[in-house]
Amino acid sequence: MIRKLLILLLFPVLAQAHPGIGIVIDSKGNIYYSDLQRVWKLSNGTRTVVIPNVHTHELYIDQHDNLFGSDEEFDSSRDRFYHYLWVYHPTGKLDTLIALKEAYVEQDFSLSRDKVGNEYYTKRFLRIPDTAHLFRREFNGRERVLATGSFGGVAWLHPQLNGSLLYANQNAVYRIDSAGRTKLLKEGIGNQVPSFHF
């Protein structure tokens, strides 16, 4: 499992484009993933589109098999990013939980969530950035600092079943344990220079 997760963490560093991540499996063994244009479901060897026309990079599935994602848009005329949060229920119903709004203005939601729904995130892209902390918003809405350090280059946060959190920062993978201690797991994981231009 850790090997597969490390591959998912490494893929964004090694790939030629910014990929979709967060391949998720529900309690019935159905697999969901994004190709950045739609969300697919693999069930008993059959692949179907369950959510068309969504540009989502991350997916999260809760303990009740509700599938969460976002739709991300860029308005080049205004040089602004927008997004909204959606949920796809096991019944097949699709709902919008947070309406379209400008992204990176405030920390409104994160799809890096643990099994009970706690959200994990950084604030490096906000109007008033904070790169010295990683945050956790608990299911009841309370925000707390998970860890203090240098988190300016953090990408792809992956909560683990044991309460720890894996993340990529620059060219390395780290683990934060449930007490907030950070440990380097592996450095030099990918290209020293980005393989594509931002």
N, C-alpha and C positions, 0 to 999 in steps of 0.2 A: 504494500500500500504506500509506504513512504517513498519507494522507488518511483511509483507512478506519479505521486504528487510532485516529486522533484522534477520529473520530466515535464509536467504541466507548468511548474514554475520556471523551468529553463526555456521552454518553448518561446515565450515572448522575447527573450533575449536573442535567441537563435534565428527566429523567423524573419522573413522579408517584409512582413506586414504586421499590423497590430491585430492579433487573432482574438476570436472568441474563446473564453475559458469557462470553467464551471460546469463541466459535464456532470449531470446529476442523475441519480437513480431513485425511483420511488419505491415504496414498500412492496409493490407487485413485480419489481424487476424491470420496469419500463425505463428506458434511457432517454434523456432529453439533452439536446445540445444546440448551439447557435452557429450558423455560418455567416453571421453579421447581416443577413438579409431576411432571415426567418428562423423560427425555432422548430426543430425536428423532433419526432418521437420514434424510437426504435422499440417495437413490441413484437415478441415472438418471430423475429426475423423480418418483420415488415416495417418499412420506413414511411412515415407520413408527416406532412407539415401540419403542426397544430396551431402555430401563430405565424401568419404571413406578414410581410412588410414591417418587421421590427429590426432595428439596428441595435442589438444588445450584445455586450461583451461578456457579461457575467450572468450566471443563473444561480438561483438558490431554491432548494425545496425543503419545506418544513416537515415536521413529524406527522402532519395530516395530509401529505402529498399535494399541498398547494405549491405551485411553481411560480417563483417571482423573477422578474426581469425588468429591464428599463428599455426605453426607446430613446436613443441619443441622436440629436440632430445638430448640425452646424449651420448657422446663418452667415454666409461669407460676406454679405452686404453690411452686416453689423459687427462681424468678427466676434460672434458670441455662440456659446454652446447652450443647448436646451435639452431637457430630458423630462421623462415622466416615469412613474413606477406602476407596473401592472402586476396582476396576479391571475394565473390560469388555474382554475379549480379542477379537482378530479372529475367533476360532472361535465367538464368541457366549457364551462362559462368563463369568459374573460372579463375582468373588471379593472378599472383604473383606480389605484389607491391614492396616488399623488398626481394631480393634473400637471400639464406641461408648464415648466418654469425654467428660468435661467439657471443653468448648472454652475457650480463652483462659486456661487455667491454666498451660500451658507451650507452647512452640512445637514442636508435634509434627509438623506437615506444612504445606506450602504448595503450592498448585496454580499459582503463578506460577513456571514452570520454563522453562529454555532447551532447545535441541534435544538436549543430552546429559543432561538431567535435573537440573541444578543448580537448587536452589530459592532464591527471593528473597522476603524478608519483612521486616516491621517487628515490633517487640515492644510496640506502644503499648497493646494490650488485655490484656496479661498482668498477673498480680497485682503483679509488680514491673516496671512499664513502663520502656521505654527508648525515648525519642523523639528521641534525638540520633544514631541510627545506622540505616542500612539494612544488612541482613545477606544473606549468601549461604551456603547450605549446599551444599557440593560433593557430587558423586555418591558419594564415599567416606565421607560423613558429617561431614567437617570443616567447622566454621562459621568464617566470617571476616567482618569488617566490610567492606562494600562501599564505604560512604560515610559521612561524618560531616557533620552539619548539623542543621537544624530539621525534623524529620519527624513532628510531632505530628498533622498532618491528612492524612497520605498514604493514598491509596486506589488500588486497581487498578494493580498493577505489571505491566509488559509487557516481558519480555526480547526483545531484537532479535537478528537473525542476526549482526550485526557485533560482538556483545559488549556493546553498550550496553543501558540499561534506561530505558524511559519510565514515568513515573508522574504521577498527578494529586495535587496538594496544594492543598486549599482550592479556589480558583477558577482554577488555573493548571496547565499541563502542563510538565514538566521532563524533561531527559535527563541520565542519568549515563553517562559514557563508561567504557570498560574500565579506565581508570586511576583511576576514582573521582571525577572532576571533574563537578560539577553545573552545568547550564546551563538557564536559563529559555527555553522555546520559545514559549510564548504565555500571556498572562494575561487575565483577564476572559472566560473561555470560556463561562460560563453565568450563571445567575441570581445576583444578589448575595445573595439570601436564599434558603434552601432552599424548594422548592416543596411540601414535605410535612413533617409533624411527625414527630419521632422519638419 
